């Protein structure tokens, strides 16, 4: 744990900021990476019903088509975790007056964490999978700069999933500005509890914006899978839920009096949060306004239901992990066992490489063979590539954070450490007693 300078606390006391490792957050990232991998393997192995492309129709695999298709709930977890982890030190500064994070080290940390491993994937896929499709320098520079999601027909084979990384990178750059706006809105409140409420209310206004963007990009005039659907406005509410959890978690680490009763209830009954997340997943599976089990581009009604269901799922799945102390043995066992912690540590590499592995194995993403075989190949191949990526690229790059990013290599979360109470003074001895 690295302790920084002390700061005044408007809520009372003089806390210091420090860094604490939360293994449950790393384990959840591993679960989310597995979910995304299984989702794409299931599609490639014809487990989902799909008939958008004439001549390549697939009937799916019954109930498994429904259940596997909604593993899409895994993706919002990445956004929620990013919002929670990155906004937390900014939330502490607004709520309890700790030092504001320095922007330059923050940007260095984000760049060192994300770009080296991504550029390694870009180099490999451009050379091995896209060499015949490159006809100019821009077609190389575009994915290097993560700009492929802003131009039609610019996808790079083996890197289709990296649209979400491009969206997260946009959020990383925007976060200091968003945090500054929230600070201006909330800092004028008299108490930490009031500041938390102002932050939560402000963040909630993002939800209708994202829902409206989702509805707009699903209008028939856009056709199927428009590139605008991958742009940040359609996903910012998932990040905003993580930022809301960051504010709640930061405030609760100082005093439970600063957070709403619902968050305190989650501390008492954390499994109810996961039960609610399961219910949201089942709602998405039922797809009341759509076609359950279909991997086709969803119609307007289904897209809105799924968007909201994924939002609720991500929020409730992550909420227990943001509590100052995790009180569920079941949740702890699921996300902090050794396997999940290792997968969480290398989860970025799994996310980066699992699509490329399917290409290397089969040549394309369609009709890639037996589901069990492909799952084993992709899981083992992704773990192998991710392990190499972590120890040869990511870990050395993160060690530079100590010099350029002013942070340790190990993953950690900003917390407040109150000053210890002063020791009671020795009672004075009267002259009569001495005598």
C-alpha positions in Angstrom: 0.0 0.0 0.0 1.3 3.4 -1.0 0.1 6.3 1.1 0.0 9.8 -0.4 -0.1 13.3 1.2 -2.7 14.0 3.8 -5.8 16.0 2.9 -8.5 17.9 4.8 -11.8 16.1 5.1 -14.9 18.3 4.9 -16.8 15.5 6.7 -14.5 15.5 9.7 -11.0 14.2 10.4 -7.9 14.4 8.2 -7.7 11.3 6.1 -4.9 10.2 3.8 -5.3 8.5 0.5 -3.8 5.1 -0.1 -4.1 2.2 -2.6 -5.7 -1.1 -1.7 -5.8 -4.3 -3.8 -9.4 -5.7 -4.3 -9.0 -9.2 -5.6 -12.7 -9.6 -6.3 -12.6 -6.9 -9.0 -9.8 -8.7 -10.8 -11.7 -12.0 -10.5 -14.8 -10.4 -12.0 -12.8 -9.2 -14.9 -11.7 -12.8 -15.5 -15.3 -13.9 -15.5 -16.3 -11.2 -17.9 -13.4 -12.2 -20.3 -14.6 -15.8 -20.2 -18.1 -14.8 -21.0 -17.1 -12.7 -24.0 -14.9 -15.6 -25.3 -17.7 -18.2 -24.9 -20.2 -15.8 -26.7 -18.0 -15.5 -29.7 -17.0 -19.1 -29.8 -20.7 -20.1 -29.7 -21.5 -17.8 -32.6 -18.6 -19.2 -34.6 -19.5 -22.8 -33.9 -23.1 -22.3 -35.1 -24.7 -22.5 -31.6 -26.9 -19.5 -32.3 -29.7 -19.1 -34.8 -28.8 -16.6 -37.5 -30.3 -15.9 -41.0 -29.1 -12.4 -41.9 -26.7 -13.7 -44.6 -28.6 -15.7 -47.3 -26.9 -19.0 -48.0 -25.3 -19.1 -44.5 -28.4 -19.6 -42.3 -28.0 -21.4 -39.0 -30.7 -22.9 -36.9 -28.9 -22.7 -33.6 -28.9 -25.2 -30.8 -32.3 -24.9 -29.1 -32.2 -23.5 -25.6 -28.5 -23.2 -25.7 -28.9 -20.7 -28.5 -31.0 -18.5 -26.2 -28.7 -18.8 -23.2 -25.4 -18.4 -25.0 -26.6 -15.5 -27.1 -27.2 -13.5 -24.0 -23.7 -13.9 -22.7 -23.6 -10.4 -24.2 -24.2 -9.3 -20.6 -20.5 -9.9 -20.0 -19.4 -7.0 -22.1 -20.9 -4.2 -20.0 -19.0 -5.5 -16.9 -15.8 -4.2 -18.5 -17.3 -0.7 -18.9 -18.7 -0.8 -15.4 -15.4 -1.9 -13.8 -13.5 0.8 -15.7 -15.9 3.5 -14.6 -15.7 2.3 -11.0 -11.9 1.9 -10.8 -10.9 5.1 -12.7 -13.4 7.5 -11.3 -12.9 6.4 -7.6 -9.9 8.8 -6.8 -11.8 11.7 -8.5 -14.9 10.8 -6.4 -12.9 10.8 -3.2 -11.5 14.3 -4.0 -15.0 15.6 -4.5 -16.7 13.9 -1.6 -14.1 14.0 1.2 -11.5 16.5 -0.1 -8.5 14.2 -0.8 -6.0 15.4 -3.4 -7.2 15.5 -6.9 -5.5 13.0 -9.2 -2.9 14.5 -11.5 -4.0 14.3 -15.1 -0.6 13.6 -16.8 0.3 10.5 -14.6 -3.3 9.3 -15.1 -3.0 9.4 -18.8 0.4 7.7 -18.7 -1.0 4.9 -16.6 -3.9 4.3 -19.1 -1.6 4.4 -22.1 0.9 2.0 -20.6 -1.8 -0.4 -19.5 -3.7 -0.5 -22.8 -1.6 0.3 -25.8 1.6 -1.9 -25.9 -0.4 -5.2 -25.8 -3.0 -3.8 -28.2 -0.2 -2.7 -30.6 1.3 -6.2 -30.5 -2.1 -7.7 -31.5 -2.4 -5.1 -34.3 1.1 -5.9 -35.7 0.4 -9.7 -35.7 -3.1 -9.5 -37.2 -2.1 -6.9 -39.9 0.8 -9.1 -41.1 -0.8 -12.6 -40.8 -4.5 -11.9 -41.4 -4.9 -8.6 -43.3 -1.8 -8.3 -45.5 -3.8 -8.7 -48.7 -6.3 -6.0 -47.6 -3.8 -3.2 -46.9 -3.4 -0.8 -49.8 -2.1 2.3 -48.1 -0.5 3.8 -45.0 -3.9 4.9 -43.5 -5.1 1.3 -43.4 -2.2 0.6 -41.0 -2.3 3.8 -39.0 -6.1 3.7 -38.5 -6.1 0.6 -36.3 -2.9 1.7 -34.5 -4.8 4.9 -33.4 -8.0 2.9 -32.6 -9.9 4.9 -35.2 -11.4 1.9 -37.1 -14.8 2.2 -35.4 -15.4 5.7 -36.9 -15.2 4.7 -40.5 -17.4 2.2 -42.4 -15.8 -1.0 -43.8 -12.7 -0.4 -41.7 -12.8 -3.6 -39.6 -9.5 -5.5 -39.2 -9.8 -9.3 -39.3 -9.0 -10.8 -35.9 -9.7 -7.5 -34.2 -13.4 -7.1 -34.6 -14.0 -7.0 -30.8 -11.6 -4.0 -30.3 -14.4 -1.6 -31.0 -15.1 -1.7 -27.3 -11.5 -0.9 -26.5 -11.7 2.2 -28.8 -14.9 3.3 -26.9 -13.1 2.8 -23.5 -10.1 4.8 -24.7 -12.4 7.6 -25.6 -13.8 7.5 -22.1 -10.3 7.5 -20.6 -9.6 10.8 -22.3 -13.0 12.3 -21.4 -12.9 11.2 -17.7 -10.9 14.1 -16.3 -13.4 16.5 -18.0 -16.4 14.5 -16.7 -14.9 14.4 -13.2 -14.3 18.2 -13.3 -17.9 18.8 -14.3 -19.2 16.5 -11.5 -16.9 18.2 -9.0 -18.3 21.6 -10.0 -21.8 20.3 -9.5 -21.3 18.4 -6.3 -18.6 20.3 -4.4 -20.9 23.1 -3.4 -23.1 20.8 -1.3 -22.6 21.1 2.5 -22.1 17.5 3.4 -20.5 14.4 1.9 -23.9 12.7 1.7 -25.3 15.6 -0.3 -22.3 15.5 -2.7 -22.9 11.8 -3.3 -26.5 12.6 -4.2 -25.5 15.3 -6.6 -23.0 12.9 -8.3 -25.6 10.1 -8.6 -28.3 12.4 -10.0 -25.9 13.9 -12.5 -24.7 10.5 -13.7 -28.3 9.2 -14.0 -29.0 11.8 -16.7 -26.6 9.9 -19.0 -29.0 6.8 -19.1 -31.7 8.4 -21.3 -29.0 9.7 -23.6 -27.6 6.2 -24.2 -31.0 4.7 -24.6 -32.0 7.4 -27.1 -28.8 6.8 -29.0 -29.4 3.0 -29.0 -33.0 3.6 -30.3 -31.7 6.0 -33.0 -29.1 3.6 -34.4 -31.7 0.8 -34.5 -34.1 2.7 -36.8 -34.7 0.8 -40.1 -33.0 3.6 -42.0 -29.6 2.6 -40.6 -29.8 -1.0 -41.7 -28.2 -3.8 -39.8 -25.1 -3.3 -37.6 -24.4 0.4 -38.4 -21.0 1.6 -37.3 -22.6 4.4 -35.2 -23.9 1.7 -32.8 -20.3 1.2 -31.6 -19.7 4.9 -30.8 -19.3 6.0 -27.2 -22.7 7.7 -26.7 -24.4 4.3 -26.9 -22.3 2.8 -24.1 -21.5 5.7 -21.8 -24.3 4.8 -19.4 -22.6 1.5 -18.6 -19.5 3.5 -17.6 -21.7 5.9 -15.7 -23.0 3.1 -13.5 -19.5 2.2 -12.7 -18.8 5.8 -11.8 -21.9 5.8 -9.6 -20.6 2.8 -7.8 -17.2 4.5 -7.4 -18.9 7.4 -5.6 -20.9 5.1 -3.4 -17.9 2.9 -2.6 -15.7 5.9 -1.9 -18.2 7.5 0.4 -18.9 4.2 2.3 -15.2 3.8 3.0 -15.4 6.9 5.0 -18.8 6.5 6.7 -22.0 4.5 5.9 -23.9 7.7 6.7 -22.8 9.2 3.4 -24.5 6.6 1.2 -28.2 5.8 0.4 -30.0 3.1 2.3 -30.1 0.8 -0.8 -26.3 0.6 -0.9 -26.2 -0.2 2.8 -28.8 -2.9 2.1 -26.4 -4.4 -0.5 -23.8 -4.7 2.2 -26.2 -6.7 4.4 -27.6 -8.9 1.5 -24.9 -9.0 -1.3 -26.4 -12.2 -2.8 -29.6 -10.3 -3.6 -27.6 -8.2 -6.0 -26.5 -11.3 -7.9 -30.0 -12.7 -7.8 -31.2 -9.4 -9.4 -28.4 -9.7 -12.0 -29.5 -13.2 -12.8 -33.1 -11.9 -13.3 -31.9 -9.2 -15.7 -30.0 -11.9 -17.7 -33.2 -14.0 -17.9 -35.2 -11.0 -19.1 -32.7 -10.6 -21.9 -33.0 -14.3 -22.7 -36.8 -14.1 -22.9 -36.5 -11.1 -25.1 -40.2 -10.0 -24.8 -40.1 -7.7 -27.9 -37.7 -9.7 -30.0 -36.7 -13.2 -31.2 -35.1 -15.2 -28.3 -31.9 -17.0 -29.3 -31.4 -15.1 -32.5 -28.0 -13.5 -33.3 -29.6 -11.3 -35.9 -29.5 -7.5 -35.5 -32.2 -6.8 -33.0 -35.2 -4.7 -33.8 -35.9 -1.4 -32.0 -38.0 -2.8 -29.1 -35.6 -5.7 -28.4 -32.6 -3.5 -28.5 -33.9 -1.1 -25.8 -35.0 -4.0 -23.5 -31.6 -5.7 -23.9 -29.7 -2.4 -23.4 -31.5 -1.8 -20.1 -31.2 -5.4 -19.0 -27.5 -5.3 -19.6 -27.3 -2.1 -17.7 -29.0 -3.6 -14.7 -27.0 -6.8 -14.9 -23.6 -4.9 -14.9 -24.6 -2.7 -12.0 -25.9 -5.4 -9.8 -23.2 -7.9 -10.6 -20.4 -5.4 -9.7 -22.1 -3.7 -6.7 -21.2 -6.3 -4.1 -17.6 -6.2 -5.2 -17.4 -2.4 -4.5 -18.4 -2.7 -0.8 -15.7 -1.9 1.7 -15.8 -5.5 2.9 -17.2 -8.4 0.9 -19.5 -10.3 3.2 -20.6 -13.2 0.9 -18.6 -16.4 1.1 -20.2 -17.6 -2.1 -19.4 -14.5 -4.1 -15.9 -14.5 -2.7 -15.4 -18.1 -3.6 -16.5 -17.5 -7.2 -14.4 -14.4 -7.9 -11.3 -14.9 -5.7 -10.3 -18.5 -6.3 -6.8 -18.9 -7.8 -8.0 -19.8 -11.3 -10.3 -16.8 -11.6 -7.7 -14.5 -10.1 -5.1 -15.7 -12.7 -7.6 -15.3 -15.5 -8.4 -11.8 -14.2 -4.7 -10.9 -14.2 -4.4 -11.9 -17.9 -8.0 -11.0 -18.9 -6.9 -8.1 -21.1 -4.9 -10.5 -23.3 -7.8 -13.0 -23.4 -10.0 -10.2 -24.6 -7.4 -9.1 -27.2 -6.5 -12.5 -28.7 -9.6 -14.7 -28.6 -11.0 -13.6 -32.0 -7.6 -13.9 -33.7 -7.2 -17.4 -32.3 -10.4 -18.4 -34.1 -9.1 -17.1 -37.4 -5.8 -18.8 -36.9 -7.6 -22.1 -36.2 -10.3 -22.0 -38.9 -9.6 -19.1 -41.3 -12.7 -17.1 -40.5 -15.4 -16.6 -37.9 -18.2 -18.6 -39.5 -19.0 -22.4 -39.2 -15.8 -22.9 -37.3 -16.5 -26.5 -36.3 -17.6 -28.4 -33.2 -18.4 -26.1 -30.2 -16.6 -28.1 -27.6 -13.4 -28.4 -29.7 -13.4 -24.8 -30.7 -14.0 -23.7 -27.1 -11.1 -25.7 -25.9 -8.8 -24.5 -28.7 -9.8 -20.9 -28.3 -9.6 -21.0 -24.5 -6.2 -22.6 -24.3 -4.8 -20.6 -27.2 -6.1 -17.3 -25.7 -4.7 -18.2 -22.3 -1.3 -19.0 -23.8 -1.2 -15.8 -25.8 -2.5 -13.7 -22.9 0.1 -15.2 -20.5 2.9 -14.3 -22.9 1.4 -10.9 -23.5 1.1 -10.2 -19.7 4.6 -11.3 -18.7 6.5 -10.1 -21.8 4.6 -6.9 -22.7 2.0 -5.8 -20.2 3.9 -6.3 -17.0 7.1 -4.6 -18.2 5.1 -1.7 -19.5 3.2 -1.4 -16.2 6.5 -1.3 -14.4 7.2 2.0 -16.2 4.1 3.4 -14.3 6.3 3.8 -11.2 8.4 6.2 -13.2 6.0 7.8 -15.6 2.6 7.2 -14.1 3.4 7.7 -10.4 1.7 4.5 -9.5 2.8 1.0 -8.6 2.6 -1.9 -11.1 0.1 -3.9 -9.0 -3.6 -3.2 -9.5 -5.2 -1.2 -6.7 -8.0 1.1 -5.8 -7.9 4.5 -4.1 -9.1 4.5 -0.6 -9.2 6.8 2.4 -7.3 6.0 5.5 -8.5 8.1 8.5 -5.9 9.5 10.9 -5.6 7.3 14.0 -7.1 8.8 17.1 -4.5 10.5 19.4 -3.5 8.6 22.4 -5.2 9.8 25.6 -3.0 12.1 27.7 -1.5 10.8 31.0 -3.7 11.9 33.9 -2.1 14.6 36.0 -0.9 13.5 39.5 -1.9 15.9 42.2 0.4 17.2 44.8 -1.6 15.6 47.6 -1.2 12.1 46.0 2.5 12.7 45.5 2.8 13.6 49.1 
